[in-house]
Amino acid sequence: MANAHLHLPHVHVWYPHVGMPDDQLHREETRPSRLGGIVLGIAVVVALLAWATALIALISLGPARAGAVSDARALWTAVAIASAISLFLLGVWKVSRA
């Protein structure tokens, strides 16, 4: 099956981006380091375990009551948020390594 498409005239603006032949990694013919991949994998596992542990702890504490928040609930909420942000940043690092 043939796919037809319409090619509209547009301006081609050159800008360097990952994957271009002019990219430094391509010019030097290097790849991301193996040690960096190992560190990335370990960090993802640790952040995922911290996030899962915090969620389990928050569920086991039960529903929150109106008023003041207990120290334990605040601590586990902070761990869950920090580990979720860490997982996001590690994902960005993984994409930039590809």
Buried (B, 14 or more C-beta within 10 A) or exposed (E): EEEEEEEEEEEEEEEEEEEEEEEEEEEEEEEEEEEEEEEBEEBBEEBBEBBEBBBEBBEEEEEEEEEEEEEEBEEBBEBBEBBBEBBEEBEEBBEEBE
